[in-house]
Amino acid sequence: MPRLTSTIAVLIAAGVALGGCARNRDLPTQLAPSRMTSIGVNSYLWRAAVDTLSFAPLITADSNGGVIVTDWYARPATPGERVKLTVSIIDQDLRADALRVAASRQVNQNGAWVDAPVAAATVQKLEDIILTRARDLRRTTVGG
């Protein structure tokens, strides 16, 4: 008889514990919508661009117009070189062609800052980083 009582107790405990697992089956498992426009531009792209450019001081950050401009930034490892970045978000959809990055580079020659070319791969890499971050933000946002 004690064995039957302990078996019933285990079955009741298991039923209570497993019963709670069945309640949340209605959680959404799909991606959030790609068009998030509570601000003037796609909010995923905006947040990703601000996160990506957080290493440099910002001069302008206009979420309605979709423009972010950094001040000149020099890496501590290369103080004789500095860059200035402009990111434009030109669409409300999360698409690769909704993002434009422009970069200016200067090098210090004899105490004066002189314009220098920026490698096209640098701008492309920044765009890729921002787009990847925006997609990750979208993926982690649960749509309802």
SULGI-V516296 format. One line per field, one symbol per residue. burial: b if it has 16 or more other ideal C-beta (glycine too) atoms within 10 Angstrom, else e. A space follows every 50 residues. Layout:
burial=???
This chain:
burial=eeeeeeeeeeeeeeeeeeeeeeeeeeeeeeebeeebeebebbbbbbbbbb ebbeebeeeeeebeebbbbbeeeeeeeeeeebbbbbbbbeebebeeebbe bebebbeeeeeeeeeeeeeeeeeeebbebbbebbbebbeeeeee
